[in-house]
Amino acid sequence: MTAKNRKLLAFFAAVVLIAVISGAIIYTYNANRVPDAPEILPDSGLYTRERKIVINKPSGAATTIYYTLDGSDPKTSSNVLVYTGPFIINADTTIKAYAKDERGLESEVVEKHYEIRIGG
């Protein structure tokens, strides 16, 4: 093997090593990344009629959305619900929700508060 070939081989070995190390770092970062929080719509506020509530899943990994309607922490409450689609509220409600991915990693809890004043 010529000196030129040895240098070329060493260069490619270094490139492969850097790629492997970078890939491992990126994989580790993504593997430990918690999911983004879900988005509760509409915004908090005072409404004069019932409201349809939508909880949007964060993009990315498959997640399940857990939520409560009584203002309790959905990570610890016995009143936790699994989000399956939009629902209607017609009274004062505090919704708290979080996302949990297939690895068991959890997002932060988000919260919205609705005051409903129907007919008055």
ABEGO torsion letter per residue (X at the ends): XBAAAAAAAAAAAAAAAAAAAAAAAAAAAAAABBBBBBBBOBBBEBBABBBBBBBBBBBEBBBBBBBBAAGBBAAABAABBBBAEBBBBABBBBBBBBBBBAAGBBBBBBBBBBBBBBGX
